[in-house]
Amino acid sequence: MSKYVKVKKDSCIACGSCGSAAPEIFDFDDDGLAEVIFEGDGNKGVTLIASDLLEELNDAIDSCPTSCIKTAAAPFA
């Protein structure tokens, strides 16, 4: 099952674990915090993450020390 994903930036500590686990999905923004970059999402949580990247996404979620990666079955508003 595919998912939508977003980083809750007020909880991000910029440790980089999400980008290490899923570099096609996450990178740092201009402020040095993690954001969703997959297909130009810009951390809006409106781009469906491809099913072949779900293992990497789950690894990123599991490795995040602040649990700031949020997922949903529908796009974030």
PQR file with spaces between the fields and no chain letter, atoms N, CA, C, O and H, PARSE charges and radii, in Angstrom:
ATOM       1  N    MET     1       0.838   -1.188    0.000 -0.4000 1.5000
ATOM       2  CA   MET     1       0.000    0.000    0.000 -0.0000 2.0000
ATOM       3  C    MET     1       0.879    1.246    0.000  0.5500 1.7000
ATOM       4  O    MET     1       1.766    1.376    0.843 -0.5500 1.4000
ATOM       5  N    SER     2       0.647    2.139   -0.914 -0.4000 1.5000
ATOM       6  CA   SER     2       1.426    3.367   -0.996 -0.0000 2.0000
ATOM       7  C    SER     2       0.958    4.362    0.056  0.5500 1.7000
ATOM       8  O    SER     2      -0.140    4.247    0.601 -0.5500 1.4000
ATOM       9  H    SER     2      -0.074    2.033   -1.599  0.4000 1.0000
ATOM      10  N    LYS     3       1.817    5.341    0.327 -0.4000 1.5000
ATOM      11  CA   LYS     3       1.533    6.307    1.382 -0.0000 2.0000
ATOM      12  C    LYS     3       1.939    7.705    0.959  0.5500 1.7000
ATOM      13  O    LYS     3       2.732    7.900    0.037 -0.5500 1.4000
ATOM      14  H    LYS     3       2.708    5.434   -0.116  0.4000 1.0000
ATOM      15  N    TYR     4       1.373    8.661    1.655 -0.4000 1.5000
ATOM      16  CA   TYR     4       1.797   10.052    1.569 -0.0000 2.0000
ATOM      17  C    TYR     4       2.620   10.330    2.820  0.5500 1.7000
ATOM      18  O    TYR     4       2.356    9.764    3.880 -0.5500 1.4000
ATOM      19  H    TYR     4       0.729    8.503    2.403  0.4000 1.0000
ATOM      20  N    VAL     5       3.608   11.194    2.697 -0.4000 1.5000
ATOM      21  CA   VAL     5       4.506   11.423    3.837 -0.0000 2.0000
ATOM      22  C    VAL     5       4.861   12.903    3.940  0.5500 1.7000
ATOM      23  O    VAL     5       4.917   13.627    2.945 -0.5500 1.4000
ATOM      24  H    VAL     5       3.822   11.654    1.836  0.4000 1.0000
ATOM      25  N    LYS     6       5.095   13.319    5.168 -0.4000 1.5000
ATOM      26  CA   LYS     6       5.432   14.707    5.470 -0.0000 2.0000
ATOM      27  C    LYS     6       6.316   14.718    6.711  0.5500 1.7000
ATOM      28  O    LYS     6       6.168   13.865    7.586 -0.5500 1.4000
ATOM      29  H    LYS     6       5.049   12.731    5.976  0.4000 1.0000
ATOM      30  N    VAL     7       7.231   15.674    6.794 -0.4000 1.5000
ATOM      31  CA   VAL     7       8.075   15.824    7.980 -0.0000 2.0000
ATOM      32  C    VAL     7       7.506   16.950    8.830  0.5500 1.7000
ATOM      33  O    VAL     7       7.276   18.055    8.340 -0.5500 1.4000
ATOM      34  H    VAL     7       7.352   16.367    6.083  0.4000 1.0000
ATOM      35  N    LYS     8       7.283   16.662   10.098 -0.4000 1.5000
ATOM      36  CA   LYS     8       6.848   17.686   11.054 -0.0000 2.0000
ATOM      37  C    LYS     8       8.102   18.447   11.486  0.5500 1.7000
ATOM      38  O    LYS     8       8.834   18.010   12.374 -0.5500 1.4000
ATOM      39  H    LYS     8       7.471   15.764   10.496  0.4000 1.0000
ATOM      40  N    LYS     9       8.330   19.571   10.855 -0.4000 1.5000
ATOM      41  CA   LYS     9       9.604   20.288   11.007 -0.0000 2.0000
ATOM      42  C    LYS     9       9.864   20.818   12.414  0.5500 1.7000
ATOM      43  O    LYS     9      11.020   20.965   12.810 -0.5500 1.4000
ATOM      44  H    LYS     9       7.735   19.926   10.134  0.4000 1.0000
ATOM      45  N    ASP    10       8.823   21.105   13.165 -0.4000 1.5000
ATOM      46  CA   ASP    10       9.061   21.625   14.517 -0.0000 2.0000
ATOM      47  C    ASP    10       9.602   20.552   15.453  0.5500 1.7000
ATOM      48  O    ASP    10      10.024   20.863   16.566 -0.5500 1.4000
ATOM      49  H    ASP    10       7.884   20.986   12.843  0.4000 1.0000
ATOM      50  N    SER    11       9.596   19.292   15.019 -0.4000 1.5000
ATOM      51  CA   SER    11      10.165   18.205   15.819 -0.0000 2.0000
ATOM      52  C    SER    11      11.488   17.690   15.260  0.5500 1.7000
ATOM      53  O    SER    11      12.197   16.943   15.935 -0.5500 1.4000
ATOM      54  H    SER    11       9.253   19.039   14.114  0.4000 1.0000
ATOM      55  N    CYS    12      11.825   18.084   14.034 -0.4000 1.5000
ATOM      56  CA   CYS    12      13.034   17.588   13.374 -0.0000 2.0000
ATOM      57  C    CYS    12      14.286   18.163   14.038  0.5500 1.7000
ATOM      58  O    CYS    12      14.356   19.354   14.339 -0.5500 1.4000
ATOM      59  H    CYS    12      11.249   18.691   13.486  0.4000 1.0000
ATOM      60  N    ILE    13      15.271   17.292   14.259 -0.4000 1.5000
ATOM      61  CA   ILE    13      16.545   17.742   14.832 -0.0000 2.0000
ATOM      62  C    ILE    13      17.679   17.662   13.807  0.5500 1.7000
ATOM      63  O    ILE    13      18.850   17.810   14.156 -0.5500 1.4000
ATOM      64  H    ILE    13      15.214   16.324   14.015  0.4000 1.0000
ATOM      65  N    ALA    14      17.327   17.428   12.547 -0.4000 1.5000
ATOM      66  CA   ALA    14      18.288   17.426   11.441 -0.0000 2.0000
ATOM      67  C    ALA    14      19.404   16.408   11.623  0.5500 1.7000
ATOM      68  O    ALA    14      20.563   16.690   11.321 -0.5500 1.4000
ATOM      69  H    ALA    14      16.375   17.308   12.263  0.4000 1.0000
ATOM      70  N    CYS    15      19.058   15.236   12.112 -0.4000 1.5000
ATOM      71  CA   CYS    15      20.078   14.212   12.326 -0.0000 2.0000
ATOM      72  C    CYS    15      20.494   13.525   11.029  0.5500 1.7000
ATOM      73  O    CYS    15      21.588   12.967   10.949 -0.5500 1.4000
ATOM      74  H    CYS    15      18.116   15.006   12.357  0.4000 1.0000
ATOM      75  N    GLY    16      19.635   13.560   10.018 -0.4000 1.5000
ATOM      76  CA   GLY    16      19.969   12.986    8.726 -0.0000 2.0000
ATOM      77  C    GLY    16      19.658   11.517    8.562  0.5500 1.7000
ATOM      78  O    GLY    16      19.946   10.946    7.510 -0.5500 1.4000
ATOM      79  H    GLY    16      18.746   14.014   10.084  0.4000 1.0000
ATOM      80  N    SER    17      19.083   10.891    9.560 -0.4000 1.5000
ATOM      81  CA   SER    17      18.827    9.449    9.454 -0.0000 2.0000
ATOM      82  C    SER    17      17.803    9.132    8.365  0.5500 1.7000
ATOM      83  O    SER    17      17.907    8.089    7.719 -0.5500 1.4000
ATOM      84  H    SER    17      18.848   11.355   10.414  0.4000 1.0000
ATOM      85  N    CYS    18      16.834    9.991    8.149 -0.4000 1.5000
ATOM      86  CA   CYS    18      15.828    9.725    7.111 -0.0000 2.0000
ATOM      87  C    CYS    18      16.460    9.797    5.727  0.5500 1.7000
ATOM      88  O    CYS    18      16.174    8.961    4.870 -0.5500 1.4000
ATOM      89  H    CYS    18      16.750   10.838    8.674  0.4000 1.0000
ATOM      90  N    GLY    19      17.306   10.777    5.504 -0.4000 1.5000
ATOM      91  CA   GLY    19      17.978   10.906    4.214 -0.0000 2.0000
ATOM      92  C    GLY    19      18.941    9.778    3.944  0.5500 1.7000
ATOM      93  O    GLY    19      19.145    9.393    2.792 -0.5500 1.4000
ATOM      94  H    GLY    19      17.538   11.457    6.199  0.4000 1.0000
ATOM      95  N    SER    20      19.537    9.243    4.993 -0.4000 1.5000
ATOM      96  CA   SER    20      20.428    8.089    4.831 -0.0000 2.0000
ATOM      97  C    SER    20      19.638    6.840    4.483  0.5500 1.7000
ATOM      98  O    SER    20      20.073    6.037    3.658 -0.5500 1.4000
ATOM      99  H    SER    20      19.372    9.556    5.929  0.4000 1.0000
ATOM     100  N    ALA    21      18.486    6.673    5.103 -0.4000 1.5000
ATOM     101  CA   ALA    21      17.662    5.483    4.870 -0.0000 2.0000
ATOM     102  C    ALA    21      16.887    5.566    3.563  0.5500 1.7000
ATOM     103  O    ALA    21      16.665    4.548    2.906 -0.5500 1.4000
ATOM     104  H    ALA    21      18.133    7.325    5.773  0.4000 1.0000
ATOM     105  N    ALA    22      16.476    6.764    3.183 -0.4000 1.5000
ATOM     106  CA   ALA    22      15.629    6.928    1.994 -0.0000 2.0000
ATOM     107  C    ALA    22      16.009    8.206    1.237  0.5500 1.7000
ATOM     108  O    ALA    22      15.257    9.181    1.254 -0.5500 1.4000
ATOM     109  H    ALA    22      16.657    7.591    3.716  0.4000 1.0000
ATOM     110  N    PRO    23      17.166    8.206    0.579 -0.5600 1.5000
ATOM     111  CA   PRO    23      17.632    9.428   -0.094  0.2800 2.0000
ATOM     112  C    PRO    23      16.766    9.877   -1.264  0.5500 1.7000
ATOM     113  O    PRO    23      16.840   11.040   -1.659 -0.5500 1.4000
ATOM     114  N    GLU    24      15.956    9.003   -1.825 -0.4000 1.5000
ATOM     115  CA   GLU    24      15.054    9.406   -2.906 -0.0000 2.0000
ATOM     116  C    GLU    24      13.822   10.135   -2.373  0.5500 1.7000
ATOM     117  O    GLU    24      13.096   10.781   -3.129 -0.5500 1.4000
ATOM     118  H    GLU    24      15.895    8.058   -1.504  0.4000 1.0000
ATOM     119  N    ILE    25      13.595   10.024   -1.062 -0.4000 1.5000
ATOM     120  CA   ILE    25      12.400   10.617   -0.457 -0.0000 2.0000
ATOM     121  C    ILE    25      12.733   11.860    0.361  0.5500 1.7000
ATOM     122  O    ILE    25      11.978   12.832    0.333 -0.5500 1.4000
ATOM     123  H    ILE    25      14.185    9.499   -0.448  0.4000 1.0000
ATOM     124  N    PHE    26      13.853   11.846    1.093 -0.4000 1.5000
ATOM     125  CA   PHE    26      14.173   12.922    2.034 -0.0000 2.0000
ATOM     126  C    PHE    26      15.493   13.604    1.711  0.5500 1.7000
ATOM     127  O    PHE    26      16.421   12.981    1.194 -0.5500 1.4000
ATOM     128  H    PHE    26      14.466   11.056    1.116  0.4000 1.0000
ATOM     129  N    ASP    27      15.562   14.888    2.023 -0.4000 1.5000
ATOM     130  CA   ASP    27      16.795   15.668    1.964 -0.0000 2.0000
ATOM     131  C    ASP    27      16.614   16.834    2.931  0.5500 1.7000
ATOM     132  O    ASP    27      15.567   16.965    3.564 -0.5500 1.4000
ATOM     133  H    ASP    27      14.809   15.393    2.443  0.4000 1.0000
ATOM     134  N    PHE    28      17.628   17.671    3.040 -0.4000 1.5000
ATOM     135  CA   PHE    28      17.543   18.840    3.904 -0.0000 2.0000
ATOM     136  C    PHE    28      17.024   20.050    3.130  0.5500 1.7000
ATOM     137  O    PHE    28      17.325   20.210    1.947 -0.5500 1.4000
ATOM     138  H    PHE    28      18.479   17.564    2.526  0.4000 1.0000
ATOM     139  N    ASP    29      16.246   20.901    3.798 -0.4000 1.5000
ATOM     140  CA   ASP    29      15.794   22.152    3.192 -0.0000 2.0000
ATOM     141  C    ASP    29      16.848   23.235    3.424  0.5500 1.7000
ATOM     142  O    ASP    29      17.923   22.952    3.952 -0.5500 1.4000
ATOM     143  H    ASP    29      16.002   20.771    4.759  0.4000 1.0000
ATOM     144  N    ASP    30      16.549   24.450    3.041 -0.4000 1.5000
ATOM     145  CA   ASP    30      17.502   25.555    3.185 -0.0000 2.0000
ATOM     146  C    ASP    30      17.809   25.890    4.637  0.5500 1.7000
ATOM     147  O    ASP    30      18.836   26.504    4.924 -0.5500 1.4000
ATOM     148  H    ASP    30      15.675   24.680    2.612  0.4000 1.0000
ATOM     149  N    ASP    31      16.934   25.495    5.555 -0.4000 1.5000
ATOM     150  CA   ASP    31      17.158   25.728    6.981 -0.0000 2.0000
ATOM     151  C    ASP    31      17.879   24.572    7.653  0.5500 1.7000
ATOM     152  O    ASP    31      18.134   24.613    8.857 -0.5500 1.4000
ATOM     153  H    ASP    31      16.100   24.995    5.321  0.4000 1.0000
ATOM     154  N    GLY    32      18.212   23.534    6.879 -0.4000 1.5000
ATOM     155  CA   GLY    32      18.927   22.388    7.431 -0.0000 2.0000
ATOM     156  C    GLY    32      18.038   21.335    8.063  0.5500 1.7000
ATOM     157  O    GLY    32      18.537   20.432    8.735 -0.5500 1.4000
ATOM     158  H    GLY    32      18.006   23.500    5.901  0.4000 1.0000
ATOM     159  N    LEU    33      16.723   21.432    7.859 -0.4000 1.5000
ATOM     160  CA   LEU    33      15.791   20.448    8.404 -0.0000 2.0000
ATOM     161  C    LEU    33      15.370   19.482    7.306  0.5500 1.7000
ATOM     162  O    LEU    33      15.421   19.815    6.122 -0.5500 1.4000
ATOM     163  H    LEU    33      16.318   22.165    7.313  0.4000 1.0000
ATOM     164  N    ALA    34      14.960   18.303    7.699 -0.4000 1.5000
ATOM     165  CA   ALA    34      14.534   17.295    6.731 -0.0000 2.0000
ATOM     166  C    ALA    34      13.232   17.719    6.069  0.5500 1.7000
ATOM     167  O    ALA    34      12.395   18.395    6.668 -0.5500 1.4000
ATOM     168  H    ALA    34      14.918   18.033    8.661  0.4000 1.0000
ATOM     169  N    GLU    35      13.086   17.300    4.814 -0.4000 1.5000
ATOM     170  CA   GLU    35      11.841   17.517    4.094 -0.0000 2.0000
ATOM     171  C    GLU    35      11.671   16.427    3.047  0.5500 1.7000
ATOM     172  O    GLU    35      12.636   15.777    2.643 -0.5500 1.4000
ATOM     173  H    GLU    35      13.765   16.751    4.328  0.4000 1.0000
ATOM     174  N    VAL    36      10.439   16.238    2.619 -0.4000 1.5000
ATOM     175  CA   VAL    36      10.133   15.277    1.568 -0.0000 2.0000
ATOM     176  C    VAL    36      10.442   15.930    0.228  0.5500 1.7000
ATOM     177  O    VAL    36       9.914   16.993   -0.096 -0.5500 1.4000
ATOM     178  H    VAL    36       9.656   16.765    2.947  0.4000 1.0000
ATOM     179  N    ILE    37      11.308   15.278   -0.545 -0.4000 1.5000
ATOM     180  CA   ILE    37      11.690   15.803   -1.853 -0.0000 2.0000
ATOM     181  C    ILE    37      11.171   14.942   -2.998  0.5500 1.7000
ATOM     182  O    ILE    37      11.315   15.316   -4.162 -0.5500 1.4000
ATOM     183  H    ILE    37      11.738   14.414   -0.282  0.4000 1.0000
ATOM     184  N    PHE    38      10.576   13.810   -2.691 -0.4000 1.5000
ATOM     185  CA   PHE    38      10.154   12.863   -3.726 -0.0000 2.0000
ATOM     186  C    PHE    38       9.262   13.544   -4.756  0.5500 1.7000
ATOM     187  O    PHE    38       8.220   14.106   -4.419 -0.5500 1.4000
ATOM     188  H    PHE    38      10.460   13.506   -1.745  0.4000 1.0000
ATOM     189  N    GLU    39       9.685   13.485   -6.008 -0.4000 1.5000
ATOM     190  CA   GLU    39       8.959   14.072   -7.141 -0.0000 2.0000
ATOM     191  C    GLU    39       8.549   15.521   -6.898  0.5500 1.7000
ATOM     192  O    GLU    39       7.470   15.950   -7.307 -0.5500 1.4000
ATOM     193  H    GLU    39      10.532   13.028   -6.281  0.4000 1.0000
ATOM     194  N    GLY    40       9.430   16.273   -6.223 -0.4000 1.5000
ATOM     195  CA   GLY    40       9.192   17.694   -6.010 -0.0000 2.0000
ATOM     196  C    GLY    40       8.100   18.028   -5.007  0.5500 1.7000
ATOM     197  O    GLY    40       7.517   19.110   -5.065 -0.5500 1.4000
ATOM     198  H    GLY    40      10.306   15.924   -5.891  0.4000 1.0000
ATOM     199  N    ASP    41       7.820   17.119   -4.097 -0.4000 1.5000
ATOM     200  CA   ASP    41       6.730   17.329   -3.132 -0.0000 2.0000
ATOM     201  C    ASP    41       6.913   18.574   -2.270  0.5500 1.7000
ATOM     202  O    ASP    41       5.923   19.208   -1.907 -0.5500 1.4000
ATOM     203  H    ASP    41       8.294   16.239   -4.050  0.4000 1.0000
ATOM     204  N    GLY    42       8.139   18.940   -1.935 -0.4000 1.5000
ATOM     205  CA   GLY    42       8.367   20.129   -1.115 -0.0000 2.0000
ATOM     206  C    GLY    42       7.788   20.042    0.281  0.5500 1.7000
ATOM     207  O    GLY    42       7.422   21.057    0.873 -0.5500 1.4000
ATOM     208  H    GLY    42       8.944   18.425   -2.230  0.4000 1.0000
ATOM     209  N    ASN    43       7.704   18.819    0.814 -0.4000 1.5000
ATOM     210  CA   ASN    43       7.195   18.549    2.157 -0.0000 2.0000
ATOM     211  C    ASN    43       5.714   18.900    2.326  0.5500 1.7000
ATOM     212  O    ASN    43       5.258   19.153    3.441 -0.5500 1.4000
ATOM     213  H    ASN    43       8.002   17.995    0.333  0.4000 1.0000
ATOM     214  N    LYS    44       4.981   18.913    1.244 -0.4000 1.5000
ATOM     215  CA   LYS    44       3.540   19.190    1.328 -0.0000 2.0000
ATOM     216  C    LYS    44       2.747   17.938    1.682  0.5500 1.7000
ATOM     217  O    LYS    44       1.633   18.037    2.196 -0.5500 1.4000
ATOM     218  H    LYS    44       5.351   18.707    0.338  0.4000 1.0000
ATOM     219  N    GLY    45       3.312   16.755    1.412 -0.4000 1.5000
ATOM     220  CA   GLY    45       2.607   15.515    1.707 -0.0000 2.0000
ATOM     221  C    GLY    45       1.489   15.222    0.734  0.5500 1.7000
ATOM     222  O    GLY    45       0.483   14.612    1.099 -0.5500 1.4000
ATOM     223  H    GLY    45       4.217   16.674    0.994  0.4000 1.0000
ATOM     224  N    VAL    46       1.659   15.657   -0.515 -0.4000 1.5000
ATOM     225  CA   VAL    46       0.616   15.459   -1.525 -0.0000 2.0000
ATOM     226  C    VAL    46       1.042   14.528   -2.653  0.5500 1.7000
ATOM     227  O    VAL    46       0.263   14.263   -3.569 -0.5500 1.4000
ATOM     228  H    VAL    46       2.476   16.152   -0.812  0.4000 1.0000
ATOM     229  N    THR    47       2.270   14.032   -2.591 -0.4000 1.5000
ATOM     230  CA   THR    47       2.790   13.141   -3.628 -0.0000 2.0000
ATOM     231  C    THR    47       2.812   11.718   -3.096  0.5500 1.7000
ATOM     232  O    THR    47       3.396   11.445   -2.047 -0.5500 1.4000
ATOM     233  H    THR    47       2.903   14.247   -1.847  0.4000 1.0000
ATOM     234  N    LEU    48       2.185   10.833   -3.813 -0.4000 1.5000
ATOM     235  CA   LEU    48       2.140    9.424   -3.418 -0.0000 2.0000
ATOM     236  C    LEU    48       3.532    8.812   -3.534  0.5500 1.7000
ATOM     237  O    LEU    48       4.155    8.866   -4.595 -0.5500 1.4000
ATOM     238  H    LEU    48       1.711   11.055   -4.665  0.4000 1.0000
ATOM     239  N    ILE    49       4.012    8.233   -2.445 -0.4000 1.5000
ATOM     240  CA   ILE    49       5.314    7.566   -2.459 -0.0000 2.0000
ATOM     241  C    ILE    49       5.152    6.233   -3.189  0.5500 1.7000
ATOM     242  O    ILE    49       4.244    5.456   -2.894 -0.5500 1.4000
ATOM     243  H    ILE    49       3.506    8.188   -1.584  0.4000 1.0000
ATOM     244  N    ALA    50       6.028    5.989   -4.123 -0.4000 1.5000
ATOM     245  CA   ALA    50       5.961    4.769   -4.920 -0.0000 2.0000
ATOM     246  C    ALA    50       6.087    3.534   -4.033  0.5500 1.7000
ATOM     247  O    ALA    50       6.830    3.528   -3.052 -0.5500 1.4000
ATOM     248  H    ALA    50       6.766    6.620   -4.362  0.4000 1.0000
ATOM     249  N    SER    51       5.352    2.499   -4.395 -0.4000 1.5000
ATOM     250  CA   SER    51       5.335    1.279   -3.581 -0.0000 2.0000
ATOM     251  C    SER    51       6.704    0.624   -3.484  0.5500 1.7000
ATOM     252  O    SER    51       6.996   -0.042   -2.491 -0.5500 1.4000
ATOM     253  H    SER    51       4.748    2.503   -5.193  0.4000 1.0000
ATOM     254  N    ASP    52       7.551    0.799   -4.494 -0.4000 1.5000
ATOM     255  CA   ASP    52       8.880    0.194   -4.430 -0.0000 2.0000
ATOM     256  C    ASP    52       9.821    0.934   -3.477  0.5500 1.7000
ATOM     257  O    ASP    52      10.941    0.481   -3.240 -0.5500 1.4000
ATOM     258  H    ASP    52       7.314    1.340   -5.301  0.4000 1.0000
ATOM     259  N    LEU    53       9.380    2.060   -2.932 -0.4000 1.5000
ATOM     260  CA   LEU    53      10.187    2.807   -1.954 -0.0000 2.0000
ATOM     261  C    LEU    53       9.664    2.666   -0.527  0.5500 1.7000
ATOM     262  O    LEU    53      10.204    3.282    0.392 -0.5500 1.4000
ATOM     263  H    LEU    53       8.470    2.429   -3.124  0.4000 1.0000
ATOM     264  N    LEU    54       8.625    1.866   -0.334 -0.4000 1.5000
ATOM     265  CA   LEU    54       8.025    1.765    1.003 -0.0000 2.0000
ATOM     266  C    LEU    54       8.955    1.145    2.040  0.5500 1.7000
ATOM     267  O    LEU    54       8.897    1.516    3.212 -0.5500 1.4000
ATOM     268  H    LEU    54       8.187    1.366   -1.081  0.4000 1.0000
ATOM     269  N    GLU    55       9.802    0.217    1.637 -0.4000 1.5000
ATOM     270  CA   GLU    55      10.750   -0.371    2.594 -0.0000 2.0000
ATOM     271  C    GLU    55      11.723    0.701    3.090  0.5500 1.7000
ATOM     272  O    GLU    55      12.002    0.782    4.286 -0.5500 1.4000
ATOM     273  H    GLU    55       9.849   -0.084    0.685  0.4000 1.0000
ATOM     274  N    GLU    56      12.233    1.515    2.178 -0.4000 1.5000
ATOM     275  CA   GLU    56      13.128    2.605    2.563 -0.0000 2.0000
ATOM     276  C    GLU    56      12.396    3.627    3.434  0.5500 1.7000
ATOM     277  O    GLU    56      12.954    4.137    4.405 -0.5500 1.4000
ATOM     278  H    GLU    56      12.006    1.449    1.207  0.4000 1.0000
ATOM     279  N    LEU    57      11.145    3.922    3.079 -0.4000 1.5000
ATOM     280  CA   LEU    57      10.345    4.844    3.887 -0.0000 2.0000
ATOM     281  C    LEU    57      10.180    4.310    5.301  0.5500 1.7000
ATOM     282  O    LEU    57      10.353    5.053    6.268 -0.5500 1.4000
ATOM     283  H    LEU    57      10.691    3.508    2.290  0.4000 1.0000
ATOM     284  N    ASN    58       9.850    3.045    5.431 -0.4000 1.5000
ATOM     285  CA   ASN    58       9.688    2.456    6.766 -0.0000 2.0000
ATOM     286  C    ASN    58      10.996    2.465    7.543  0.5500 1.7000
ATOM     287  O    ASN    58      10.992    2.674    8.756 -0.5500 1.4000
ATOM     288  H    ASN    58       9.710    2.441    4.646  0.4000 1.0000
ATOM     289  N    ASP    59      12.126    2.238    6.853 -0.4000 1.5000
ATOM     290  CA   ASP    59      13.431    2.324    7.514 -0.0000 2.0000
ATOM     291  C    ASP    59      13.680    3.741    8.031  0.5500 1.7000
ATOM     292  O    ASP    59      14.204    3.924    9.130 -0.5500 1.4000
ATOM     293  H    ASP    59      12.129    2.069    5.867  0.4000 1.0000
ATOM     294  N    ALA    60      13.304    4.737    7.236 -0.4000 1.5000
ATOM     295  CA   ALA    60      13.478    6.130    7.655 -0.0000 2.0000
ATOM     296  C    ALA    60      12.609    6.443    8.868  0.5500 1.7000
ATOM     297  O    ALA    60      13.060    7.087    9.814 -0.5500 1.4000
ATOM     298  H    ALA    60      12.879    4.588    6.343  0.4000 1.0000
ATOM     299  N    ILE    61      11.369    5.986    8.835 -0.4000 1.5000
ATOM     300  CA   ILE    61      10.462    6.208    9.967 -0.0000 2.0000
ATOM     301  C    ILE    61      11.025    5.553   11.227  0.5500 1.7000
ATOM     302  O    ILE    61      11.035    6.159   12.298 -0.5500 1.4000
ATOM     303  H    ILE    61      11.002    5.462    8.067  0.4000 1.0000
ATOM     304  N    ASP    62      11.488    4.328   11.093 -0.4000 1.5000
ATOM     305  CA   ASP    62      12.029    3.599   12.245 -0.0000 2.0000
ATOM     306  C    ASP    62      13.301    4.240   12.792  0.5500 1.7000
ATOM     307  O    ASP    62      13.572    4.148   13.989 -0.5500 1.4000
ATOM     308  H    ASP    62      11.480    3.836   10.222  0.4000 1.0000
ATOM     309  N    SER    63      14.084    4.891   11.928 -0.4000 1.5000
ATOM     310  CA   SER    63      15.358    5.461   12.367 -0.0000 2.0000
ATOM     311  C    SER    63      15.231    6.880   12.904  0.5500 1.7000
ATOM     312  O    SER    63      16.192    7.406   13.466 -0.5500 1.4000
ATOM     313  H    SER    63      13.864    4.966   10.956  0.4000 1.0000
ATOM     314  N    CYS    64      14.076    7.512   12.747 -0.4000 1.5000
ATOM     315  CA   CYS    64      13.904    8.896   13.186 -0.0000 2.0000
ATOM     316  C    CYS    64      13.792    8.958   14.719  0.5500 1.7000
ATOM     317  O    CYS    64      12.857    8.403   15.296 -0.5500 1.4000
ATOM     318  H    CYS    64      13.295    7.085   12.290  0.4000 1.0000
ATOM     319  N    PRO    65      14.745    9.634   15.373 -0.5600 1.5000
ATOM     320  CA   PRO    65      14.721    9.670   16.841  0.2800 2.0000
ATOM     321  C    PRO    65      13.609   10.530   17.431  0.5500 1.7000
ATOM     322  O    PRO    65      13.293   10.396   18.613 -0.5500 1.4000
ATOM     323  N    THR    66      13.012   11.409   16.634 -0.4000 1.5000
ATOM     324  CA   THR    66      11.958   12.283   17.163 -0.0000 2.0000
ATOM     325  C    THR    66      10.570   11.947   16.622  0.5500 1.7000
ATOM     326  O    THR    66       9.599   12.634   16.940 -0.5500 1.4000
ATOM     327  H    THR    66      13.269   11.518   15.673  0.4000 1.0000
ATOM     328  N    SER    67      10.469   10.915   15.820 -0.4000 1.5000
ATOM     329  CA   SER    67       9.184   10.492   15.232 -0.0000 2.0000
ATOM     330  C    SER    67       8.480   11.633   14.503  0.5500 1.7000
ATOM     331  O    SER    67       7.261   11.784   14.594 -0.5500 1.4000
ATOM     332  H    SER    67      11.257   10.357   15.561  0.4000 1.0000
ATOM     333  N    CYS    68       9.265   12.435   13.774 -0.4000 1.5000
ATOM     334  CA   CYS    68       8.675   13.590   13.090 -0.0000 2.0000
ATOM     335  C    CYS    68       8.220   13.281   11.661  0.5500 1.7000
ATOM     336  O    CYS    68       7.712   14.168   10.975 -0.5500 1.4000
ATOM     337  H    CYS    68      10.255   12.312   13.700  0.4000 1.0000
ATOM     338  N    ILE    69       8.394   12.039   11.204 -0.4000 1.5000
ATOM     339  CA   ILE    69       7.924   11.650    9.882 -0.0000 2.0000
ATOM     340  C    ILE    69       6.498   11.134   10.029  0.5500 1.7000
ATOM     341  O    ILE    69       6.247   10.156   10.734 -0.5500 1.4000
ATOM     342  H    ILE    69       8.807   11.319   11.762  0.4000 1.0000
ATOM     343  N    LYS    70       5.586   11.793    9.364 -0.4000 1.5000
ATOM     344  CA   LYS    70       4.170   11.445    9.447 -0.0000 2.0000
ATOM     345  C    LYS    70       3.706   10.868    8.117  0.5500 1.7000
ATOM     346  O    LYS    70       4.093   11.358    7.057 -0.5500 1.4000
ATOM     347  H    LYS    70       5.790   12.587    8.792  0.4000 1.0000
ATOM     348  N    THR    71       2.882    9.830    8.169 -0.4000 1.5000
ATOM     349  CA   THR    71       2.344    9.219    6.964 -0.0000 2.0000
ATOM     350  C    THR    71       0.813    9.230    7.021  0.5500 1.7000
ATOM     351  O    THR    71       0.204    9.320    8.087 -0.5500 1.4000
ATOM     352  H    THR    71       2.568    9.431    9.031  0.4000 1.0000
ATOM     353  N    ALA    72       0.225    9.134    5.839 -0.4000 1.5000
ATOM     354  CA   ALA    72      -1.227    9.089    5.735 -0.0000 2.0000
ATOM     355  C    ALA    72      -1.623    8.311    4.487  0.5500 1.7000
ATOM     356  O    ALA    72      -0.843    8.196    3.541 -0.5500 1.4000
ATOM     357  H    ALA    72       0.719    9.060    4.973  0.4000 1.0000
ATOM     358  N    ALA    73      -2.823    7.787    4.493 -0.4000 1.5000
ATOM     359  CA   ALA    73      -3.342    7.060    3.327 -0.0000 2.0000
ATOM     360  C    ALA    73      -3.851    8.028    2.258  0.5500 1.7000
ATOM     361  O    ALA    73      -3.990    7.650    1.095 -0.5500 1.4000
ATOM     362  H    ALA    73      -3.456    7.881    5.261  0.4000 1.0000
ATOM     363  N    ALA    74      -4.126    9.260    2.643 -0.4000 1.5000
ATOM     364  CA   ALA    74      -4.611   10.287    1.723 -0.0000 2.0000
ATOM     365  C    ALA    74      -3.662   11.488    1.795  0.5500 1.7000
ATOM     366  O    ALA    74      -2.932   11.645    2.774 -0.5500 1.4000
ATOM     367  H    ALA    74      -4.013    9.567    3.588  0.4000 1.0000
ATOM     368  N    PRO    75      -3.670   12.327    0.769 -0.5600 1.5000
ATOM     369  CA   PRO    75      -2.785   13.511    0.812  0.2800 2.0000
ATOM     370  C    PRO    75      -3.079   14.395    2.025  0.5500 1.7000
ATOM     371  O    PRO    75      -4.221   14.505    2.471 -0.5500 1.4000
ATOM     372  N    PHE    76      -2.030   15.018    2.543 -0.4000 1.5000
ATOM     373  CA   PHE    76      -2.207   15.999    3.614 -0.0000 2.0000
ATOM     374  C    PHE    76      -2.860   17.234    3.011  0.5500 1.7000
ATOM     375  O    PHE    76      -2.604   17.571    1.855 -0.5500 1.4000
ATOM     376  H    PHE    76      -1.102   14.929    2.181  0.4000 1.0000
ATOM     377  N    ALA    77      -3.678   17.891    3.765 -0.4000 1.5000
ATOM     378  CA   ALA    77      -4.420   19.061    3.232 -0.0000 2.0000
ATOM     379  C    ALA    77      -3.541   20.269    3.039  0.5500 1.7000
ATOM     380  O    ALA    77      -4.018   21.317    2.603 -0.5500 1.4000
ATOM     381  H    ALA    77      -3.886   17.617    4.705  0.4000 1.0000
